[in-house]
């Protein structure tokens, strides 16, 4: 929202002039109200649209296990979901750069509706591949939803970006309640087509989110942004800070996806009920987003790299607890700590990305970051199902320590480079 009050584009005089032109006739109090309104709407939309991902994760491997021609393909729908996220990041960034973020938001909502309708039909006709197509569009929707955090950062002054980013991410707390409860309340409403009604309800929720997003008032891209001015993305990506941010963000998201993809099916294979799995997933998603109420302030006080380091440690602890047993308590505690670790790691890494670009470079750099993060997630999704089916849940947990070690090294190198620049 700081584009409306003339303080966001500190790095480029042209951006400041454009910002001042956009604020003509808009008082400071009106600008603040619009800022608060935008963040509130983005937070509500995050809550509603975030349920899309929760529904897919809660049901994807189970439906896949029922419909797949080969049980080894059980988690393929979730992997396709992640591929949809990665494949649609760059097109989403292009739409945001050329037509504005709200146009990208509404296109994503259309994908969310299509996800629910296609998935419902797939369950009814028993088509595994149609269900995979549905989850691809679900991934496209999720990619757009994750851009809400950067849109929130556009709304405020530079020093308050981490807080705005984390407030919008906090909307996922409601998604953590809505998604699993949506599954529990609707999965048996249309016998014998389990989960068919669930995806119809998910499509309705996507429509509600679209109506909320219609009220978001974000500035249109500047001429410099539309023209792609600024440094080449390849040059920005060679910065130690960017390398550290993207590797930590990728590790956080990949490991969260890697373990969460396998957990519902692992719980079923260990004799736990679907309701128990849904409740565990609900607390996992709440744990993913609830810290966002304070993560921004923690980042402002201690710095993003330290917050990311804590997130990595919590993720490692979650895997260690999972190795301790297969009781419900082990699964739930693993999922809860995994969620908190993801929040600190991913939100912290996203805050680091905000320091890597100039205003006219933001959509290109943010899209490049998310493309790498979600592309890495796809690898984790494919590997998760194969490892679970071939070697079991404990093997999935052991493998997760390798990306953690890589991210820790990248964070250490990036932090040293940041300190060296600060000293010089």
Helices and strands as residue ranges (DSSP letters): G 2-4, H 13-22, H 28-67, G 71-73, H 76-99, H 101-125, H 128-146, H 148-154, G 158-160, H 161-170, H 172-186, H 196-213, H 223-226, H 233-236, H 240-269, H 274-290, H 292-302, H 304-322, H 328-354, G 359-361, H 362-391, H 393-423
